[in-house]
Amino acid sequence: MPCHLRVQAIGPKTRELLSLVPGTRITTIERCSGHDGTYAVKREFREVSMKIARPVVQRVEADAPDVLASDCPMATAQIASGIPAGIAQSHPLSLLARAYGLTA
């Protein structure tokens, strides 16, 4: 769950929506991904941003999900970039469309 959703008191809208799909298991990690806009893509901050992301990356690796998604596409990419074996990434709305047979 991206930091900005907590700060703005928006809450876990993706989790709420995807939890309505029968047979779906969702794990929410409420921790910073270390991306913060352009911070993670600047050469001088990349190493630090990945250090910040490490706890989230480790939890994702331990859980071994079928797909990684977040309300924030930048957070998704940041987390996935820290997983050596790679992981499927998707936008939450793409997951919803797939769940209801609207896309392959």
N, C-alpha and C positions, 0 to 999 in steps of 0.2 A: 504494500500500500504506500504510494508516494507521500512524502512528507507534506507536500502542499495540500493534500486532501485533509490531513489531520489539522493543519494550521487554519485552514479555511472552514473547518467543521463541516465538511461535505460528507465524510464518512465513506465506508466501503461499498460504494454503489456497484462496482463490478462484481464483488462477492455476492451481494444481495441479488443481482440479476442472474448470474450464472448458477447460483444455488437453487434456482427454480427449475433448472433442467434436471429431469429425473436421472439418477445414476451418476451424477457428477460429484466428485470429491474435490473440494477446494481447500487449499492451505494458504492462509493469509500470513504474510510476514510483515510486521510493522516495524520496519527499520530502514534507515537511509541507504540508498543504493550508491551514494557518492557521486551522482551525476551533476546535479545542480546547474542546469542550463548548459552553458559552454565550458564549465569548469573541467569536466572529464575529458574533453576533446583537446584541451590545450596541453601541449607537450610538457610544460613545466609542472602541471598539476596531475597528470595522468597516473603516476605511481601512487600519489597520495589518495586520489579518488578510488583507485582499486583497493587500497588498504581499508578505506572506509566501507567499501562494498563487500569485503571479504566475509564478514559474518552472514550476510544474506546469501552470497554465493555458496558458502559451506552448507547452509540450511537447504538450499535448492538441490545441491548435489546429494545430500543425505536423503532427501525425500524422493529424488529421482522421478519427477513428474513426467507425464507424457508430453506436456506442453507448458511453456512459460508465458504468462500474460500479466499485464499490469494496466492500471488506469493511465499510466505514463509510458508511452513507447520508448522514451529515452532511458527510463529506468530498466525496462525489459532488455534493451540492447546492452546496457552497462553490465547487468547481471550475467547475461548470456556470454559476454566477452570474457568473463572470468572463469568460465567452465571449459577446461581443455577438451573434453570429449564433445563439446557442443550440445545444444539442446534446441528442440523445435520452439520457435517463438510465434506468437500470434496476437493479433489485436483482439480484445474481448468481444467485439461485435462480430468478428470473423468466426470466433468459436461458437457464438450463439447461432449464427447463420448455418454453420456446419451441423450443429446439434439438431436443428430442425430441417435438415435436408435441403437447404436453399443453395448450398455450394458443396463442392466435392471436398 
